[in-house]
Amino acid sequence: MKEKTIFQVTTNKWVKEPLLIAKTGMLTGEIENYRNHVWREGIHYKRVSSQGNPNDRGYFYNTEEIDRFFDNTKAA
């Protein structure tokens, strides 16, 4: 039987969507909905280009602010 390697990852303050999904269990559509309607750009997320091209930017998410957002959100 082949051994599996398990990595324990501590997330940074700013992460890309796959790590946000792994940390929170949120779905891509939920993240998009929060980003488009609730979260504030520059606080909960930001668009960043590694090449300096404003047309080729990806989203980074602030896990600390997102945790704070959910801590302060009342259950439905």
C-alpha positions in Angstrom: 0.0 0.0 0.0 1.4 3.4 -1.0 1.9 5.9 1.8 0.1 9.2 1.6 1.7 12.5 2.6 -0.5 14.8 4.7 0.3 18.5 4.9 -1.0 20.7 7.6 -1.3 24.2 6.3 -1.8 27.3 8.3 -3.4 29.9 6.1 -2.0 33.4 5.6 -4.1 36.5 6.1 -4.7 36.8 2.3 -5.4 33.6 0.4 -6.7 32.5 -3.0 -10.1 30.9 -3.4 -9.0 27.2 -3.1 -7.6 27.8 0.4 -10.7 29.9 1.4 -12.8 27.0 0.4 -10.7 24.5 2.3 -10.7 26.7 5.4 -14.4 27.7 5.4 -16.2 24.9 3.5 -17.9 27.6 1.4 -18.7 26.8 -2.2 -17.5 28.9 -5.2 -21.0 30.3 -5.8 -21.3 31.3 -2.2 -18.0 33.1 -2.3 -19.0 34.9 -5.5 -22.3 35.9 -4.0 -20.7 37.4 -0.9 -18.1 39.1 -3.0 -20.7 40.7 -5.3 -23.3 41.7 -2.7 -21.9 41.8 0.8 -18.2 41.8 1.3 -16.3 45.1 0.7 -13.4 45.3 -1.7 -10.1 46.1 0.1 -11.4 44.7 3.3 -12.8 41.2 2.6 -11.2 40.7 -0.8 -9.0 42.4 -3.4 -8.1 41.9 -7.0 -4.3 41.5 -7.6 -2.3 41.0 -10.7 1.0 39.2 -10.5 2.0 40.7 -13.9 0.8 44.3 -13.3 -1.9 43.8 -15.9 -5.2 45.3 -14.6 -7.1 43.0 -17.0 -5.5 39.9 -15.7 -6.3 40.0 -11.9 -7.2 37.3 -9.5 -9.0 37.5 -6.2 -7.4 37.3 -2.8 -9.5 36.9 0.3 -8.7 38.3 3.8 -9.5 35.3 6.1 -9.3 37.4 9.3 -11.9 39.9 8.1 -14.1 37.1 6.7 -14.0 35.3 10.0 -14.8 38.6 11.8 -17.7 39.1 9.3 -19.2 35.8 10.2 -18.6 36.2 13.9 -20.7 39.4 13.8 -23.4 38.0 11.5 -26.6 36.8 13.2 -28.0 33.4 12.3 -31.0 33.4 9.9 
